[in-house]
């Protein structure tokens, strides 16, 4: 048969064979009947996906072209509403491994057997920004964990901070409206630094404790792998005898906590808006599976009654100095989703998802959430059958009589779709195995009330601030100053100051001074006396609990032609031993030639790999390479930014001129380290465990 070409650029049909172009432009044949043949959603094999069906070569497109219509129709409907909060998120699969039986406290199946592995899916998120916003916004991070237990899915829908802005769920829409872009102008995106947010929080003193947390470095995590997670509310555990123990959930990262500075965050957002998701993707693909320990703070009614605050108040926490958190298992993330939309976008977390043995407390925020999460899925996922989507489906046996509705994938089989029935068909409830609520006795007048025990809004805010190191306190002061500098209404700035005066007078004075406010306002009226006797709790500080490891961190190595290849090798080996990774930055992305003639491939060109993307940097340059880089603004910024951000900087002797040109004295401090042999390389990597030389910050004044 003669060859008949349908399109000279992309495709040719030869009798019963199709030619398609490969990545290199070469033509491949797909034989008829090949398993990989393109089909419509209806399964009809497609012969031509490059051209619509036309009446004549130059004629109009025919509506009869069902393949075209179906393809465009589906494309038109690809979007679903993004989450109203936590729209930007990234997820991964993994497992939870139970350390020991917790049968004494809970009959939850997941905690019965030591060593048991339960599949898990985790989604991390920012709260305020839309789906396409940058990863390093100053914001709370969502830390939502779905555990596919043998007795149903258990969702711990937490955050990376242990408290929240509000005490009652009815205020949530107001809080979120205030932080989202202002409605008349639709900006700023993913930022709390604007009038409406600070207006709302300054009129809502219960938010002050959380304000301290979001103004701290916790709101700028270096990696999703380096942050803690908290269930926030008080929950209950119920054992086989239905005895209740209160519990708070804390996830602690194995690699320790780490954050970036605001100046870095701003630059990272430009250099790599996907910084956090790329980091998680890279780590999991490299087999460096991130891990957290689940720790429990367990307590009884007597502890709750004796505690300084109401444990139903989500603006309060229990310092670990008062109640230690016991590790009970570990969470490991070891697999990225096959498809972002199918899993990460469609995953439906719901606080109401608890298995037998876990129960709610009366926290009014939690009670409200139990409505909201179910409700929101209907809007986002389009119908009541979202549990049929694989990422949301339980992995244990399940039987019920729910049926029909949009996109029903499974319906009850047989005649009886109700119970009880006399056809002997279908599941029945089990008083023994089934979920039972704690039989709490609550009586009181029906009223819109807030308990007096929720009235102290400042004492723990003050305790948090006082528990921070000097550097951390400085960062909080700088963050509040920055945010308020973006607030245009001066009365709002002053109102915030009136609250700060109740938290820490020095903090208020520093912020006022930096804003140029000469006269401090009167402190805000406090509903109850502010406690000055709460001891600082070092467990609340990130810097007081350093990771003491460089594992999982990344070093940027700036190289040039003629570098010392053996020094590079020694560095790479030492970093590998420390569990860290390295990326090469070169003047040209193709790479460089070392002095010994070996070729070194690069990951970034200098403008594409700024030092904000790394935890520490090294300059391995030849004299000529350094000379030439001295003329490049990006190379100088690479060095000066690393210095400003208090990072450890290693350099080969011949790279000295670049340091100097970037305004960094090679002997400025102990964080600038000359590398000339394997021993000095080892000392450098050892020093990097400190992550940052914060003492430098007072000199550079970021
Ligand atoms: Fe959420 N929250 N929230 N929230 N939240 C949602 O549910 C809501 C709160 C949290 O990765 C929504 O599926 C109310 C506290 C996370 O998919 C929505 C209140 C904490 C995620 C919702 C709160 C959280 C959400 C939006 C006040 C920390 C992302 C889309 C009572 C303990 C989950 C969705 C994911 C998502 C409502 C407060 C954490 C609208 C009404 C406190 C991690 O249902």
Boltz pocket constraint, residues with backbone or C-beta under 6 A from the ligand:
constraints:
  - pocket:
      binder: B
      contacts: [[A, 83], [A, 84], [A, 85], [A, 86], [A, 89], [A, 123], [A, 124], [A, 125], [A, 141], [A, 142], [A, 143], [A, 144], [A, 157], [A, 158], [A, 159], [A, 164], [A, 168], [A, 169], [A, 170], [A, 172], [A, 230], [A, 231], [A, 232], [A, 233], [A, 314], [A, 344], [A, 347], [A, 348], [A, 349], [A, 364], [A, 365], [A, 366], [A, 368], [A, 369], [A, 372], [A, 373], [A, 374], [A, 376], [A, 377]]
      max_distance: 6.0
